[in-house]
Amino acid sequence: MTFYLKYRPQTLDEITGQDVVKKALQSSFQDHKLSHAYLFAGPRGSGKTSTARILAKMVNCESQESRVKSQESRDYPCNKCSTCISITDGSNLDLIEIDAASNRGIEDIRSLREKIKLAPTSGKKKVYIIDEVHMLTTDAFNALLKTLEEPPGHALFVLATTEPGKIPSTILSRVQKLDFKMATIEQLLQVLEKISQKEKIDIDREALQILAKKAEGSFRDGVKLLDQLSSFKGKITVKSLKETLKATQFDDTKVFLQILAGRSAKDSLLHLSKQMEYGLDVKELLLSLMEVLRNLLLIKNELGDQLVKPNLTDDQYEELLKLADSFSHQDLVSDLDILQKALEQLKFAVITSLPLELAIVDICGPQEKIVKDEPKKTVEILNNSPDIAKLQEKWTFVLETIRPYNFSLEALLRSSSIFSCSDSEVVMEVPYSFHQRILEAPKNRDLLESVFSDVLGRQIRVTTILGNRPARKEDVANIEVAADDEIIRVASEIFNSDTVN
């Protein structure tokens, strides 16, 4: 079992820091004045979900004795009864955890509203934890609002968010907001030292301080880093720590690229999902993937000894030479191009992992091309039609209309263009086959056809073609891992200059 799960707090007293939050929940519980809905707001890895699960135990714990004792010893929940145990292992039917990043639409909230009418299976309350709640659409928030206005007595809501500024004021007025703070270095050290002692990890305090700083205020990230070091042989010093972290990052990236080289989207996405469970930083992974792929490209161009080898150990360089055989020159150029675009889009992504997930599918997906059989002259004439000009003029309206219903489709349209337009049909050109499959999905196509029909004032059918994207030599020559400010500048230019061709 990973350290993060093994040492996850099981009572409020076990939570390090967050004293204000703990005191508020303890007092409300003891006085039988718990709110029907809470908003836990704070940075990632600060303990929001762990606290929500503890609260679910507190209200459903079968041990009545723990409730009586609570005035003095605060010995609750008991973590021994069947309810507490089932919540710990994730099998309790009265604890419903919803990821708003994946279930953000109005239909998802409507389904919740229907199911919430049912009485708890075994406990006193059904507890709903909605994580990353700020990602819900406007319509979904409105549907949730109705439930919060008239909640059934057996329901308790815990909404968790890293961006409280995106929560509508109507929702804020109906929940009790508790703010979680970023962990201090000392608090992180306290947790890491405790785990190190229990796991008998021999590590210098200075090395632990480096881990605490690298965690950037996240308990989850700090524990994950310590977990990665747990298999290290011998005493962990500052020097060995830095070398180990660098080697671990190299090994993780190498394994990911070995899987990616197999061109299996399923295996690659499953591997990414597993890494996300450990608190993976998507941006850091993207940069690492690009750095190694760039090294492979240099090796393919017989520049490995001069530009790659000096920055690696002999073993790492030998491993890269073997890995280079798994990629063709064209694979490397295409993969780097796709990952570069994912990096540029990351700053604007609502779901942090989405740009990388889409990139993985593009890299692994079939690269079939559809031949355009329309005469060039005809295309030029169609592209100058008044209808296309009208769609160009209303393109912002199109995107804003689609966004509340399907934000992924809206994001996809930003990288697509109108190829042609006739009396009854609009042909969209997309850069990748994966985009084509998304646009051709019945639900997405129906939505887009409805908006286009509204703009043009007649019934419109939408079809797609796959555009040609030849690799350019200048792209290969200038592949670099950009600094943060450069990424922001490039991404800003791209998204601010979107046009419909």
C-alpha positions in Angstrom: 0.0 0.0 0.0 1.3 3.5 -0.8 2.3 5.7 2.0 -0.4 8.3 1.1 -3.2 5.7 1.7 -1.4 3.9 4.5 -0.9 7.1 6.6 -4.1 8.9 5.5 -5.6 10.6 8.6 -8.5 8.7 10.1 -9.6 11.2 12.8 -9.6 14.9 13.0 -6.8 14.8 15.6 -4.6 13.0 13.1 -4.8 15.9 10.6 -1.7 18.1 10.8 -2.5 21.8 10.8 -5.9 23.1 9.8 -6.7 23.9 13.4 -9.5 26.3 12.6 -11.2 23.7 10.4 -10.9 20.9 13.0 -12.2 23.1 15.8 -15.2 24.2 13.8 -16.2 20.6 12.9 -15.5 19.3 16.4 -17.7 22.0 18.0 -20.5 21.6 15.5 -20.5 17.8 15.9 -20.5 18.0 19.7 -23.3 20.5 19.8 -25.3 18.6 17.2 -25.2 21.6 14.9 -23.5 20.3 11.8 -24.4 22.1 8.6 -26.2 20.2 5.8 -23.6 21.4 3.3 -19.9 22.5 3.6 -17.5 24.0 1.1 -13.9 22.9 1.8 -11.7 25.4 0.0 -7.9 25.2 -0.2 -4.8 24.1 -2.2 -4.3 20.6 -3.5 -3.0 18.0 -1.0 -4.1 20.1 2.0 -6.5 17.4 3.4 -9.9 18.4 2.1 -11.0 15.0 0.9 -9.5 13.2 3.9 -11.4 15.6 6.3 -14.6 15.0 4.3 -14.2 11.2 4.7 -13.6 11.6 8.4 -16.7 13.7 8.7 -18.7 11.0 7.0 -17.4 8.5 9.6 -18.3 10.9 12.5 -22.0 11.2 11.4 -22.4 7.5 10.7 -20.2 5.8 13.4 -22.0 3.0 15.0 -20.3 3.4 18.4 -22.7 5.5 20.5 -20.1 5.4 23.2 -17.7 7.4 21.2 -20.3 10.1 20.9 -20.6 10.3 24.7 -16.9 10.3 25.2 -16.4 13.1 22.6 -16.9 15.9 25.1 -13.6 15.0 26.8 -11.5 12.6 24.8 -12.7 13.5 21.3 -12.4 9.7 20.6 -14.4 9.7 17.4 -14.9 8.2 15.0 -14.1 4.8 16.5 -12.6 3.4 13.3 -13.5 0.0 14.6 -17.2 -0.5 13.7 -18.3 -1.9 10.3 -19.4 1.5 9.1 -16.0 3.2 9.8 -14.1 0.3 8.3 -16.2 0.3 5.1 -15.7 4.1 4.7 -11.9 3.5 5.1 -11.8 0.8 2.5 -14.2 2.6 0.1 -17.0 0.1 0.2 -19.6 2.1 2.1 -22.7 2.6 0.0 -23.8 5.8 1.9 -20.6 7.6 1.0 -20.8 8.9 -2.6 -17.7 10.6 -4.0 -18.1 12.5 -7.2 -15.3 13.9 -9.3 -16.8 17.1 -10.8 -14.0 17.2 -13.4 -15.5 14.1 -15.0 -19.1 14.5 -14.0 -19.7 18.1 -14.5 -22.9 18.3 -16.6 -26.5 18.9 -15.7 -27.5 15.3 -16.3 -24.9 14.1 -13.7 -26.4 16.5 -11.1 -30.0 15.5 -12.1 -29.1 11.9 -11.5 -27.7 12.8 -8.1 -30.9 14.7 -7.2 -33.0 11.6 -8.1 -30.8 9.2 -6.1 -30.5 11.5 -3.0 -34.2 10.9 -2.3 -33.4 7.3 -1.3 -32.8 6.7 2.4 -29.3 5.7 3.6 -28.5 2.0 3.2 -27.2 1.4 6.7 -26.0 4.7 8.2 -27.7 7.7 9.5 -26.8 10.0 6.6 -25.9 9.7 3.0 -22.7 11.8 2.5 -21.9 13.3 -0.9 -18.4 14.5 -1.5 -18.1 16.5 -4.7 -14.5 17.1 -5.5 -13.3 20.0 -7.8 -16.8 21.4 -7.6 -15.8 24.6 -9.4 -15.7 22.6 -12.6 -19.4 22.1 -12.8 -21.2 23.9 -15.6 -23.6 26.8 -15.0 -26.6 24.6 -15.6 -25.2 21.9 -13.2 -24.7 24.5 -10.5 -28.3 25.6 -10.9 -29.5 22.1 -10.5 -27.3 21.6 -7.5 -28.6 24.8 -6.0 -32.1 23.4 -5.9 -30.9 20.4 -3.9 -29.0 22.6 -1.5 -32.1 24.8 -1.0 -34.3 21.9 0.1 -32.0 19.0 1.2 -33.4 15.8 2.6 -32.7 15.4 6.3 -30.6 12.3 5.7 -28.1 14.0 3.3 -24.9 15.8 4.0 -22.9 17.6 1.3 -19.2 18.4 1.2 -18.1 20.4 -1.8 -14.3 20.6 -2.2 -12.5 23.0 -4.4 -9.0 24.5 -5.1 -10.6 27.6 -6.8 -13.3 29.0 -4.5 -13.5 32.2 -6.6 -15.3 30.2 -9.3 -18.1 29.1 -7.0 -21.4 31.0 -7.7 -22.5 33.3 -4.9 -25.9 31.5 -4.8 -24.1 28.3 -3.9 -21.8 30.1 -1.4 -24.8 31.5 0.5 -26.1 28.0 1.1 -23.0 26.3 2.4 -20.7 26.7 5.4 -17.2 27.6 4.0 -14.1 26.3 5.7 -10.7 27.4 4.4 -7.8 24.9 4.3 -4.3 26.4 4.4 -1.2 25.3 2.6 1.1 23.2 4.8 4.1 25.0 6.3 7.6 23.5 6.0 7.5 22.6 9.7 4.1 20.8 9.4 5.3 18.9 6.4 8.5 17.9 8.3 6.4 16.7 11.2 4.5 14.3 9.0 7.5 13.1 7.0 9.5 12.5 10.2 6.7 10.5 11.7 6.4 8.3 8.6 10.2 7.9 8.3 10.4 6.6 11.8 7.5 4.1 11.4 8.9 2.9 8.1 12.5 2.9 9.4 13.8 5.1 6.7 17.3 6.4 7.5 17.2 10.0 6.2 18.9 13.2 7.3 16.7 16.0 8.6 18.3 18.3 5.9 17.2 15.9 3.2 13.7 15.8 4.7 13.7 19.6 4.6 14.4 19.5 0.9 11.5 17.0 0.4 9.2 19.4 2.4 10.2 22.3 0.2 9.8 20.4 -3.0 6.2 19.4 -1.9 5.3 23.1 -2.1 2.7 23.0 0.7 1.1 19.7 -0.3 1.0 16.9 2.3 0.1 14.4 -0.5 3.1 15.4 -2.7 5.5 15.3 0.3 4.4 11.8 1.3 4.6 10.6 -2.3 8.2 11.8 -2.6 9.1 10.0 0.6 7.4 6.9 -0.7 9.6 7.0 -3.8 12.7 7.1 -1.6 11.6 4.3 0.7 13.4 1.6 -1.4 16.7 3.5 -1.2 19.5 1.4 0.2 21.6 3.0 3.0 21.4 6.4 4.6 19.7 9.2 2.6 21.8 12.3 2.6 21.3 15.6 0.8 23.6 14.5 -1.9 22.1 11.1 -2.4 18.6 12.6 -2.2 19.3 14.9 -5.1 20.8 12.1 -7.2 18.0 9.8 -6.4 15.2 12.3 -7.2 16.9 12.9 -10.6 17.3 9.2 -11.3 13.8 8.5 -10.2 12.4 11.1 -12.6 14.5 9.7 -15.4 13.4 6.1 -14.7 9.7 7.1 -14.5 9.9 9.0 -17.8 11.7 6.1 -19.4 9.0 3.6 -18.4 6.3 5.9 -19.7 8.0 6.3 -23.0 8.5 2.6 -23.3 4.8 2.1 -22.9 4.1 5.0 -25.3 6.4 3.4 -27.9 4.0 0.5 -28.0 1.4 2.9 -29.4 -1.3 1.5 -27.1 -3.6 4.3 -25.9 -5.2 2.1 -23.4 -1.9 1.0 -21.7 -0.6 4.6 -21.8 -3.7 6.2 -20.3 -3.9 3.5 -17.6 -0.2 4.2 -16.7 -1.0 7.9 -16.6 -4.0 7.3 -14.4 -1.9 5.3 -12.0 0.7 8.1 -11.8 -2.1 10.6 -11.2 -3.1 8.7 -8.1 0.3 9.4 -6.6 -0.2 13.1 -7.1 1.7 13.4 -10.4 2.4 16.9 -11.6 1.2 16.9 -15.2 3.4 19.8 -16.3 6.5 18.2 -14.8 5.8 15.0 -16.6 5.2 16.8 -19.9 8.5 18.6 -19.6 10.3 15.4 -18.7 8.8 13.5 -21.7 9.8 16.3 -24.0 13.3 16.5 -22.7 13.9 12.8 -23.1 12.3 12.7 -26.6 14.5 15.6 -27.6 17.5 13.7 -26.4 16.4 10.7 -28.5 16.0 13.0 -31.5 19.5 14.3 -31.0 20.8 10.7 -30.8 18.9 9.8 -34.0 20.8 12.7 -35.7 24.2 11.5 -34.4 24.5 14.2 -31.8 24.2 12.0 -28.7 27.9 11.9 -27.7 28.2 15.7 -28.0 24.9 17.0 -26.6 23.3 14.2 -24.6 25.9 12.0 -23.0 27.6 14.8 -20.9 24.4 15.4 -19.0 23.7 11.8 -18.0 25.3 8.9 -16.3 26.8 6.2 -18.5 23.9 3.8 -17.6 21.3 6.3 -18.4 22.9 7.1 -21.7 23.0 3.4 -22.6 19.3 3.1 -21.7 18.5 6.0 -24.0 20.4 4.4 -26.9 18.2 1.3 -26.5 15.0 3.4 -26.2 15.9 5.3 -29.4 15.5 2.0 -31.4 11.8 2.0 -30.4 11.1 5.3 -32.2 11.5 6.3 -35.8 12.8 9.8 -36.7 9.3 10.7 -37.8 7.7 9.4 -34.6 9.9 11.7 -32.5 9.1 14.7 -34.6 5.4 14.0 -34.5 5.3 13.1 -30.8 7.3 16.3 -29.8 4.9 18.4 -31.9 1.9 16.9 -30.2 3.4 17.3 -26.7 4.5 20.9 -27.3 0.9 21.8 -28.1 -0.3 20.0 -25.0 2.1 22.0 -22.9 0.9 25.2 -24.5 -2.8 24.3 -23.7 -2.1 23.2 -20.2 -2.3 26.7 -18.7 -5.8 27.0 -20.0 -7.1 23.5 -19.2 -10.1 23.1 -16.9 -9.1 19.5 -16.3 -5.4 19.5 -15.7 -4.7 16.1 -17.2 -6.8 16.5 -20.3 -4.2 18.1 -22.7 -1.8 15.2 -21.9 -4.6 12.6 -22.3 -5.6 14.0 -25.7 -1.9 14.0 -26.7 -1.5 10.4 -25.7 -4.5 9.4 -27.8 -3.2 11.4 -30.8 0.3 9.8 -30.5 -1.1 6.3 -30.2 -4.1 6.6 -32.5 -4.1 5.5 -36.2 -2.6 8.2 -38.4 -4.9 7.5 -41.3 -5.4 10.4 -43.8 -8.6 11.2 -45.7 -7.9 12.4 -49.3 -9.7 15.5 -50.3 -11.2 14.9 -53.7 -12.8 18.3 -54.1 -11.1 20.4 -56.9 -8.9 23.2 -55.4 -10.8 25.9 -57.3 -14.1 24.7 -55.9 -12.7 24.9 -52.3 -11.5 28.4 -52.8 -14.9 29.5 -54.1 -16.7 27.8 -51.2 -14.3 29.3 -48.6 -15.2 32.8 -49.9 -19.0 32.2 -49.4 -21.1 34.6 -47.3 -22.1 31.7 -45.0 -18.5 31.1 -44.0 -18.1 34.8 -43.4 -21.1 34.8 -41.2 -19.8 31.8 -39.2 -16.5 33.6 -38.9 -18.3 36.7 -37.5 -20.3 34.6 -35.1 -17.5 32.2 -34.1 -17.2 33.6 -30.5 -21.0 33.1 -30.2 -20.6 29.5 -31.3 -17.9 28.7 -28.8 -19.7 30.5 -25.9 -23.0 28.7 -26.7 -21.3 25.3 -26.8 -19.1 25.7 -23.7 -21.8 25.3 -21.0 -23.0 22.0 -22.6 -19.6 20.5 -23.6 -16.4 22.3 -22.7 -14.3 19.6 -24.4 -16.1 20.1 -27.7 -15.6 23.9 -27.4 -11.8 23.4 -26.7 -11.6 21.0 -29.7 -13.2 23.5 -32.0 -10.5 26.0 -31.3 -8.0 23.7 -33.1 -10.4 23.1 -36.0 -11.4 25.1 -39.1 -14.2 25.3 -41.6 -13.2 23.6 -44.8 -16.3 24.3 -46.9 -20.0 25.3 -46.6 -22.9 24.5 -48.9 -26.7 25.0 -48.6 -27.1 22.1 -46.3 -23.7 21.1 -45.0 -20.7 22.5 -43.2 -17.4 20.5 -43.5 -15.0 20.9 -40.6 -11.3 20.2 -41.0 -9.5 18.8 -37.9 -5.8 18.1 -37.4 -6.1 14.6 -35.9 -8.2 11.4 -36.3 -9.0 11.5 -32.6 -10.6 15.0 -33.1 -12.6 13.6 -36.0 -14.0 10.8 -33.9 -15.0 13.3 -31.2 -16.8 15.6 -33.6 -18.5 12.8 -35.4 -19.9 11.4 -32.1 -23.8 11.8 -32.4 -24.2 13.9 -29.2 -21.4 16.3 -30.2 -22.5 16.5 -33.8 -26.1 17.2 -32.9 -25.1 20.0 -30.6 -22.8 21.6 -33.2 -25.4 21.2 -36.0 -28.0 22.9 -33.8 -25.8 26.0 -33.2 -24.7 26.2 -36.9 -28.4 26.0 -37.9 -29.3 28.8 -35.5 -26.5 31.0 -36.9 -27.3 30.4 -40.6 -31.1 30.2 -40.2 -31.5 26.8 -41.9 -31.0 23.2 -41.2 -27.3 22.3 -41.3 -25.5 19.0 -41.3 -21.9 18.8 -40.1 -19.2 16.5 -41.5 -15.5 16.4 -41.0 -12.3 15.7 -42.9 -8.8 15.1 -41.7 -6.3 17.8 -42.6 -2.7 17.1 -43.6 0.0 18.1 -41.1 3.4 17.6 -42.7 6.4 17.8 -40.4 8.6 20.9 -40.9 12.3 20.9 -40.6 12.3 24.2 -38.8 10.1 22.7 -36.1 12.6 19.9 -35.4 15.6 22.3 -35.3 14.0 24.5 -32.7 12.5 22.0 -30.3 13.3 23.3 -26.8 11.6 23.0 -23.4 10.2 26.5 -22.9 10.3 28.5 -19.7 7.1 29.3 -17.9 6.9 32.9 -19.2 7.6 31.7 -22.7 4.8 29.1 -22.5 2.3 31.7 -21.3 3.3 34.0 -24.1 3.0 31.4 -26.8 -0.2 30.0 -25.5 -1.7 33.5 -25.2 -0.8 34.2 -28.8 -2.3 31.0 -30.0 -5.6 31.3 -28.1 -6.0 35.0 -28.7 -5.5 34.7 -32.4 -7.9 31.8 -33.1 -9.7 32.3 -36.4 -12.0 30.3 -38.6 -10.3 29.7 -41.9 
